[in-house]
């Protein structure tokens, strides 16, 4: 079966295949909120692309601020981060302009995108049809645009930045990494 046939067979994100393309409004220009971000913008770099259910909720800010607080570690690994939810770009701006101690996230070091149409959440297989929210999905996409890792959790469970960094480094190590592999350990 050819890769083109596989792409037609699998309507959702699938490990080992090109990640679903997207072009979404972002918080890159907070004044106009008109700057789009696409998957193609990250060609040549690793990308951590993650979804959360809704802005101004309880678990979501802990994840986004944790990724922002550790952003430099991702940059050291030639990796960018983009966060997405189905909220509007205007809600994202309001959330980043609200201090953390007031249920906001304050400024973050990477762009947030609005998947208001929910097409991207659907393509990545994280859209909850019942609530209209995105589940907590995290995807690592390699410099060629191929999906290399995905994890989707219940809406009540936050993700680990430390584990995301470990998996990213394992993928970049280029070998077979056994259970509990850490940077500096031997590959198989």
Secondary structure, DSSP 8 states (H G I E B T S, - for coil): --HHHHHHH--S--TTSB----EEEESSSTTT---EEEGGGGTTSEEEEEE-S-SSSSSHHHHHHHHHHTHHHHHHTTEEEEEEESS-HHHHHHHHTS-GGGT-----SS-EEE-TT-HHHHHTT-B-TTT--B-EEEEEE-TTSBEEEEEEE-TT----HHHHHHHHHHHHH-S---TT--TTS---
